Amino acid sequence: MKKILIVDDHADIRRLIRMTLEFEDCEIREAADADSGWQAALQFKPDLVLLDVMMPGETHGLDLCLALKVEPMLAATRVIMLSARGTHADREAGLRAGADAYLVKPFSPMQLLALVDDETVAA
């Protein structure tokens, strides 16, 4: 069973993602900001993190992505960045932070499922 952590400050986005993944063989946890996402990741040790870029607080998604990738027990965790920002520079920033893929909001549920299911994805 795949363990997935959703980190997004919008409850509606988290709900949409959860509904999209409900027929997948996975256990899902949620966090509403990067700091609680970090704590959840340390405890839950997810296989995949679906991570919003822009969130309230001092820590944003790029910071969390970097932290996940340098933490030895989480370094193999796949990260898919989710963002309303879709310029080439935004995508590059996500990839430099260590993201395995970058999905621009609004995204289709099928796009998300394809990335979640593709173990070899690299943006």
N, C-alpha and C positions, 0 to 999 in steps of 0.2 A: 504494500500500500504506500503510495506516494504521499509525503508530508509537505503541505503547501501553506506558506504564510502570506497573507494579503496585508500589505501596509499601505493604507490610503486614508486620508482625512475625511473623505466623503463616504458616508454610510451607504448612499445609493450605489456608488461604484462597487463598494465591497459586496453589497447584496447582489448586484448584477454578476459579479465574478463568481460568487458562491453558487448562484443559480446556474451559471454556465458550467461549473465544474461538478454539479451534484450527481451526475451520472458517471463520473470518472471514479476510479478506484483510488480515493485519496482521503486523507484526514486534513481538515482545513482549520487554521487558526487565523485570527484577525488582530490588527493593531491600527490605531487611529493616528499615530504620529511616529516619527523616526525613533524617538527615545524608547517608547513602549515597544516598537518593532524590534529594537536591539535586544531588549530584555526578553521578549518572546522568542527571538531567534536563539538566544543562548540557552533557554530552557527547552524549547521544542525541537531544536536542531533540524530544521526543515531541509527537504531535498531541493525545494524551489521557493524563491521569494518573488512575489509580484509586487513591485515597489513603485509607488508614486514618486515623482521628482519633487514637486512643489507641495510642501506641507507646512503647517504652522510650527512655530518654535524656532529655536536656534539651529537645530539639526535638520537638514533636508535629505531627500532621497539619495542624492549623490554622495553625501557624507556617509550615510548608512551603507550604501553599496561598497564604498571603499573599506569601511570597517569590517564588513562581512568577509571581504576577500582577503584581508590581512590576518584575520583571526584563524589560527590553525585548525580549530575544530569546525569551522564553518567555511573554510576556503574553497571546498568543493561544491558548495551550495550554488546552484544556478540562480541567476537573478535576471528577471525580465523587468525592465523599467517601463512604467506607464506614465505618459505625460501628454498634456495638451500642447506642449511646445514641440514642434516638429521640424525645426530648421536643421540643416546639415550640421551646424555648430552645436545644436542641442543634442543631436544623436551622437556626435563625436565626443561630447562631454560625458555622456552616459557610458559609452564604450571605454573611454579613458578611466572612468571610475571603476571599471571591471564588469559592467553589465554584459550578459551573454546575448541579450536582444533588447530592442527598444521599440515599443509599440505606442503609436500616437493615438490619443483619445480624440474623438470617439472611435473605438475599434469595434469590429464585429466579433461576436462570440466565436465564430468559426476561426478567425485569425488567432484569437487567444488560445483556443483548443489546439490548433496546429502547433503553436509555439510550446505549449505545455507538454504536448505529446512528443515533440521532437527533441530527443536527448542530445542531439548533436548541434542544435541551433547555435548560430553565432551571427546575430543581427544581419 
